[in-house]
């Protein structure tokens, strides 16, 4: 679905097409990935591979140059490349997941960051941080505090991204901060208020579809969303945004969303 509308104003942090998008293909053990909040069901690995290809095609169609992170077939969750790798400007921060089963994903993510010429930093013990808890919106970075990211990890992250305002956000009933909210091209926040501490937010556009909280900014007036959020997509299109929708049902069955499957490097 690609409704066209009038261009929206560019925010301070608009991801421009022609940047790099890092992705990692789903491996043969995808069905064994960790499920925390979704009701576990069988996952069709072949269908997931096709859905991932369509996701990558959507990034390319929007002008992003896609680079593949080396496969990690022994790591079931490795396709969710956003979690071990956060890019802020010219700094790549290698996360340290609060779930030790995911820490084996980091080496490949670090190699990919170095190949892009980024300065690499790491979250060190006892800190924990998943990239799914990191939401950049203009000069502010919201970092979710929950099962995967702790206070020490947030403090380390804040030191590594000096000059950016870092706002911790308590989460509840969700895997990551970006399971609950993301940012639109104009920098406004969109999401599910019951899952986050809204007292630290400047405002939040409320959605009724869980997947409506998940937006990837592809350009100044262009967003990527899951096909499971048709009503939110229609609302955003009515506001003048271009919306590309992709079916990621097999990843949603594993607590995944559209943000998890790529790292955008403008």
N, C-alpha and C positions, 0 to 999 in steps of 0.2 A: 504494500500500500504506500503510495507516494503522493499524497495530496499536495498541491502547490498553492502557495499563498504569497502575500506581500512580504518582502524582506523585513526581518526584525533588526532592531538596533544592535550593534556589536558591543559586547561587554568587555570589561578589562581583561578577562581571561576567556577569549574565544579560541577554540581549537580550529585552526585553519586547515582546510584541505591541502594536500601535498606534504603533510607531515608524515611521520612514520607510525605504523601500527604494528605492534608486536603481538603475535598470536602463537599458540602452541596446539598442535593437533591432538584430538582425544586419543588416548591409548587403548590397548586391548583390555585393560582392567577397569575401564571407566565405570562399569556397573558396580564395582566394589567401592566406589567413592563414598566418602563420609556423608551421612544424612543426619542432620540434627533436628530440623524443624519440619521438613516435608514428611508426608506419609510414604515410607519406602515402598516402591513398586518396581517391577522388572524394567530395566532400561534396555532399549534396543540400540546396541552399539553401532550397528550399521546405519541406522537412521540418524543417530547422533553425528556420525561422520558427515553425512549429507547435509545436515542442518548446519554444521560448522562450516562446511564449504560455502553454503549460502550466506552465512554471516560474513565470512571473509570477502565474498563477492560484493556484499553491500558496502563494506569499507572501501574496497577498490573503486566501486562506482562513484563513491563520494570524493574520490581524489586522493585517498590515503595510500601510501606505498607500504605494502604489507611485507613484513619480515617474519620468518618462522623461527621461533625459539626451538632449540634441539629437543627432540622428543625425550620423554622420561617415562618409558613404558612400565617401569616398576612402581610408578607413583600414580595411583588411580585418579587423584584430583588435579594432576598437573595441567590439564586443559584450562583450569581457572588461573591463568597466568597473572591476573591482577593482584593476587594475594601475596606472592613472594617478591613482587617488584613494584616500587612506587617511583615515579619520575617527577621531580619538581625542578623545572628549569634545566640546568645542566648537571643536576645531581640525581643519581639513581640510589635509592635506599633499598637495601635487601632486607626484607622483613624476617621476623622470627616468630612463627605462628605459635599461638597459645595451644594449638594441638600439635604435639610432637610428631605425629604421623605425617605432617605436611612439610617438615623441614628439609626433607630430601629434594624438594623441588627447587631450592635456592641456587645450587651451582649453575644450572643451565640458564637461569634468569640472569645471574651475574655475568656470565660469558656474553650473553646478548647485549647487556648494558655496556660492557667494555667495548664490544665491537662497534657500538654507536658513538664511542668516544666520550661517554658520560663519566663523570667522577663518581666513583662507587663508595658508598658508606654502608654501614650495617647497624642493625639493632642488636645490641649485645645482651647476654644474660645479666640480670634477671628480667630484662625487658622483653615484652612480646608485642608484636604488631603484625596484623594482616592488612594488605593493601585494600581489601574490601571495606576496611574501616576508615579509609582516608578519602575525603571528598574535598576537592579544590574548587573554590568559587571566588574568582577575583584574587585579591591579596589575602583572603582568609582561607585557612585549611581547617575543616571540621574533622575531628578524629573521634571515632566511636570507641567508647570504653565498655568492654563486655567480655565475653568468654575468650575471644581470640586476641584482644589487645588490652594491655594493662596500663596502669598509671605510669610506671617506669618507662614502658615503651613509648608512651605519648611524650614524656619529658625528653627522652633521647631524640625522638623525631623532631621536636621543637628546636632543639639545639642544632640539628643537622640542616634545618631549613631556616636559618636565621634571616630575619627580615620579613618573614611571613607571619601573620597573626594566626596562631593555632588555638582553636577552641575545642576543648574536650566536650563530647556529647554522650551522656549515658544512654545506653540502649537496653531494650528489654523485649524478650519474645521474638528475637530475630537473630540471624547469624552474624550479620555485619551492619554497620551504619548504612552502607549503600543498598542493603536489603530493604531499608526503611525510607531512605530519601536520597535524592540526587539533585543536580543543579541544571537549570535550563540555560539556553544560550545567553540570556540577559543577566545571568548570575542568580536569578531567583530560585528558591528552593521548592521542591515538590516532593510530596511523600505522605507517609502515614503517621499522624501525630501520636497515636497510641503507643508507638514503638520507640519514641525518642523523647528526650527531655526538651520540650519546646521552649522552656524558659531561657535557654541560652541562644536561641535562634532569632534572627531579625524578622522572620515570618516564614510561613510554610503554606504553599498551595496544597490543599488537601485533595487526595484522590480516593476513590472508593474501590478500585481494582488494585489488588496487591502489586501486580506487575506494572501498574501505572506509575509507581514510585521509581521505576528504573529507566533512566534516560542516559544515552550516550550522545554527547554533543559532537556532531560531525562537521559543523560549520556554523556561521553566524545566524543562519535561519533554518538549520537542518538537524534533525535528531533521529536517532535509531532507538526503536522500542521493540518489545516482544509482541508477537501477534496475539498474545493472551490479554492484551490491554486495549481492545478496540475502542472503548468509550473514551478513555483518556487520550488516545491518539486522535480521535475525532475532535475533541475539545482543543487540543493543541493546534491541529490543522486549522480550526476555525479562528484561532488567534493569529494565524499567518505563518505558522511554522511548516516546513516540509517535514513529513514524517515517513520514514522508511521502517516498515514492520517486518520482522523475521520470526519464523517459528523456531523456538528453542526448547520445545517441550521436554526433550530428554535431559537437558541440563537443568531445567526448572525442577525436575523430579529429584535432583541432587542438590537442592537449595541454591542453584545457580541462577544468574540473571544476565542481561545483556552486558552489564559493565564488567562482569567477571572474566569474559572471554578475550579481552584485549587490554593492552597498555598503549595509549596514544601519546606519541612524542611529537609535539608541534615542531 
